[in-house]
């Protein structure tokens, strides 16, 4: 059974590094969450290391200025591991071919196709129409408010042609302020349900955790899994991922599951237990909001 805590500082001295989700934990898609930022700043002042582990399809270089615009201070984190970078590496290695049909918002997601210096002999990726594609690269819906089922006709054709779908963001939904939006994970789930093959590289899947560990090593931190705490508001991304990696986790109940856990400052214990049992999740700790 999860332990409800009142602040990160109650347990943070047990850990040398944090794997912290961004959306719903550190910002709400519009602005930074001040208490969360303050908690991470304090943790770093005491010597801890913060890796922002996000299912954003953006490369690391695009996330830093974005969260700065939201008001997340630079001294609240050390490095970033994104689903986008993990998926980009796979794309440039050719996992869905050279000619790809792109799903997403071009102005937002163009950086996904920028070359990666760390990939030797990268595939020459070309964006083409669906009928000419060898695979699908999905950074998100064309319209984040539209029903994912609107894509069934294209997905049926793609499945029949045996196209693989590379999912750059396994999240199903996010809350942008008070507005809930669909993410690439909802499209990948639909494609899989229709019999297509979806490839995932963000939480809860192993590649992004491998990337997070490599990002720690890049800054000279070699931290055993027993000294890492994963923090996030998605039971099927952040918490399932942590459980799969056998690392401790802190569930933020006031994010995506605020209604189900009856979180008003802190979760209602009975509602929290019912929700976690229903979702078959077992976070080490739970808190209403990161602080």
C-alpha positions in Angstrom: 0.0 0.0 0.0 1.3 3.4 -0.9 2.4 5.9 1.8 0.8 9.3 1.6 3.4 12.1 2.3 3.0 15.8 2.8 6.2 17.0 1.1 9.1 15.7 -1.0 11.5 16.5 1.7 10.0 13.8 3.9 11.6 11.1 1.7 14.1 12.9 -0.6 17.2 12.3 1.5 16.9 8.6 0.7 17.6 9.3 -3.0 20.5 10.7 -5.0 18.5 11.4 -8.2 14.9 12.1 -9.2 13.3 11.1 -12.5 10.6 13.8 -12.7 7.7 14.0 -15.0 7.1 17.5 -16.4 3.5 18.0 -17.5 1.1 17.8 -14.5 4.0 17.8 -12.0 6.3 20.8 -12.7 4.0 22.7 -15.1 0.4 22.5 -16.3 1.1 23.1 -20.0 0.7 26.8 -19.5 2.7 27.9 -16.5 5.1 26.5 -13.9 3.8 25.1 -10.6 5.7 27.2 -8.0 5.6 24.7 -5.1 7.0 21.9 -7.3 9.8 24.1 -8.6 10.7 25.2 -5.1 10.8 21.6 -3.9 13.2 20.6 -6.8 15.4 23.7 -6.1 15.7 22.7 -2.5 16.4 19.1 -3.4 19.3 20.2 -5.7 20.6 22.6 -3.1 21.1 19.6 -0.8 23.1 17.8 -3.5 20.4 15.8 -5.3 20.2 15.5 -9.1 17.0 16.1 -11.1 16.4 14.5 -14.5 13.3 15.7 -16.2 11.9 12.6 -17.8 9.2 13.6 -20.2 7.0 12.0 -22.8 7.2 15.2 -24.9 7.9 14.4 -28.5 10.3 17.5 -28.5 14.1 17.0 -28.5 15.9 18.1 -25.3 17.0 21.3 -27.0 13.4 22.3 -27.6 12.1 21.5 -24.2 14.5 23.7 -22.2 13.3 27.0 -23.8 9.7 25.9 -23.6 9.7 25.3 -19.9 11.7 28.5 -19.3 8.8 30.3 -21.0 6.4 28.6 -18.6 8.5 29.9 -15.7 10.4 26.8 -14.7 13.7 28.0 -13.2 16.9 26.6 -14.6 18.2 25.7 -11.1 15.2 23.3 -10.6 16.7 20.6 -12.9 20.0 19.2 -14.1 19.3 17.5 -17.4 16.4 16.2 -19.6 15.5 12.9 -21.2 12.6 13.1 -23.6 10.5 10.5 -25.4 11.2 12.6 -28.5 14.9 12.1 -28.4 14.5 8.3 -27.7 12.1 8.0 -30.6 14.2 10.2 -33.0 17.2 7.9 -32.4 15.1 4.9 -33.4 13.7 6.7 -36.5 17.1 7.7 -37.8 18.2 4.1 -37.3 15.4 3.1 -39.8 12.9 1.3 -37.6 9.9 2.6 -39.7 11.8 3.0 -43.0 13.0 6.0 -44.9 9.7 7.4 -46.3 7.4 8.3 -43.4 3.9 9.7 -43.1 4.0 12.3 -40.3 1.2 12.9 -37.8 1.4 16.0 -35.6 1.5 19.7 -35.8 4.3 20.8 -38.2 5.1 24.1 -36.5 5.4 22.4 -33.2 7.1 19.1 -34.2 9.5 20.1 -37.0 12.4 19.8 -34.7 11.7 16.1 -34.4 13.3 15.6 -37.9 16.5 17.6 -37.2 19.6 15.4 -37.6 21.1 13.7 -34.5 24.9 13.8 -34.3 25.0 10.7 -32.1 23.6 8.4 -34.8 26.1 6.9 -37.1 25.1 6.6 -40.8 21.5 7.8 -40.2 18.7 6.9 -42.5 17.7 9.7 -44.9 14.2 10.4 -43.6 11.7 11.8 -46.1 8.2 12.9 -45.2 5.7 11.7 -47.8 1.9 11.2 -48.2 0.5 8.1 -46.6 0.1 6.2 -49.9 3.9 6.5 -50.5 5.0 5.8 -46.9 7.0 2.9 -45.5 6.0 3.7 -41.9 4.3 6.3 -39.7 5.9 8.8 -37.3 3.3 10.0 -34.8 4.1 13.0 -32.6 0.5 13.7 -31.8 -2.9 14.2 -33.4 -3.5 16.8 -36.2 -6.2 18.2 -33.9 -5.7 17.4 -30.2 -9.4 18.0 -29.5 -10.6 15.6 -32.2 -11.7 12.0 -31.4 -8.8 9.6 -32.2 -11.3 7.4 -34.0 -11.4 10.0 -36.8 -8.1 8.4 -38.0 -9.6 4.9 -38.6 -9.7 5.1 -42.4 -6.0 6.0 -42.7 -5.1 3.5 -40.0 -7.0 0.7 -41.7 -5.1 1.4 -45.0 -1.8 1.6 -43.1 -2.5 -1.7 -41.2 -3.3 -3.5 -44.4 0.0 -2.3 -45.9 1.9 -3.5 -42.9 3.1 -0.1 -41.8 4.6 0.3 -38.4 3.7 3.4 -36.3 6.5 5.0 -34.3 4.9 6.7 -31.2 6.9 9.7 -30.0 4.7 10.3 -27.0 2.9 7.4 -25.2 0.7 9.7 -23.1 -3.0 9.2 -23.8 -4.1 12.6 -22.6 -2.7 15.7 -21.0 -4.3 18.7 -19.3 -3.3 22.0 -20.8 -4.4 24.3 -18.0 -8.1 23.3 -17.6 -8.4 21.7 -21.1 -7.9 18.0 -21.7 -6.2 17.1 -25.0 -5.4 13.8 -26.8 -1.8 12.8 -27.3 0.0 10.4 -29.7 -0.4 7.5 -27.3 -4.2 7.6 -27.9 -3.5 7.2 -31.7 -1.0 4.4 -31.2 -3.4 2.6 -28.9 -6.1 2.8 -31.5 -3.7 1.6 -34.2 -2.7 -1.4 -32.1 -6.3 -2.2 -31.3 -7.0 -2.2 -35.0 -4.3 -4.8 -35.5 -1.4 -2.5 -36.5 2.1 -2.5 -34.9 3.0 0.5 -32.7 6.5 1.1 -31.4 6.9 3.1 -28.1 9.9 4.9 -26.7 8.6 7.0 -23.8 7.3 6.0 -20.4 6.5 3.3 -19.3 8.8 1.6 -21.9 12.5 0.8 -21.2 14.2 3.0 -23.8 13.5 6.3 -22.1 14.8 5.0 -18.8 18.0 3.9 -20.5 18.3 7.4 -21.9 17.7 9.0 -18.5 20.5 6.9 -17.0 22.8 7.9 -19.9 21.9 11.6 -19.3 22.9 11.2 -15.7 26.2 9.6 -16.8 26.8 12.6 -19.2 26.9 14.9 -16.2 29.1 12.6 -14.2 26.4 11.1 -12.0 26.4 7.3 -11.7 23.4 6.5 -9.5 22.2 3.0 -8.7 18.5 2.3 -9.3 18.0 1.9 -5.6 18.8 5.6 -5.2 16.4 6.9 -7.8 12.9 8.1 -7.2 10.5 8.5 -10.1 7.8 11.2 -9.8 4.8 11.6 -12.0 1.0 11.9 -12.2 0.4 9.0 -14.8 -0.2 5.6 -13.3 0.2 3.9 -16.6 3.3 5.9 -17.7 5.2 7.2 -14.7 4.2 4.6 -12.1 4.1 1.5 -14.3 7.4 2.6 -15.8 9.0 2.9 -12.4 7.6 -0.5 -11.3 8.9 -2.0 -14.5 12.4 -0.6 -13.8 12.2 -1.6 -10.1 12.7 1.9 -8.9 10.7 3.7 -6.2 8.0 6.1 -7.2 6.0 9.1 -6.0 2.5 9.4 -7.5 1.1 12.9 -7.9 -2.6 12.3 -7.4 -3.7 15.8 -8.1 -2.8 15.6 -11.8 -4.6 13.4 -14.3 -6.3 11.4 -11.5 -7.4 14.3 -9.3 -11.1 13.5 -9.8 -10.7 9.8 -9.2 -8.6 10.2 -6.1 -10.7 13.1 -4.8 -7.6 15.2 -4.4 -8.2 18.5 -2.7 -4.8 19.4 -1.5 -4.2 15.8 -0.6 -6.0 12.6 -1.9 -8.8 11.0 0.0 -7.2 7.8 1.3 -10.1 5.5 0.4 -10.6 7.0 -3.0 -6.8 6.7 -3.6 -6.7 3.0 -2.6 -9.7 2.3 -4.8 -8.2 4.0 -7.8 -4.8 2.3 -7.4 -6.4 -1.1 -6.9 -8.5 -0.6 -10.0 -5.5 0.5 -12.1 -3.2 -2.2 -10.5 -0.6 0.4 -9.6 1.5 0.4 -6.5 3.5 3.6 -6.1 5.9 3.8 -3.1 4.6 7.2 -2.1 1.7 9.5 -3.0 1.2 13.2 -2.6 -1.5 15.6 -3.8 0.9 17.9 -5.6 4.6 18.1 -5.8 5.9 20.4 -3.0 
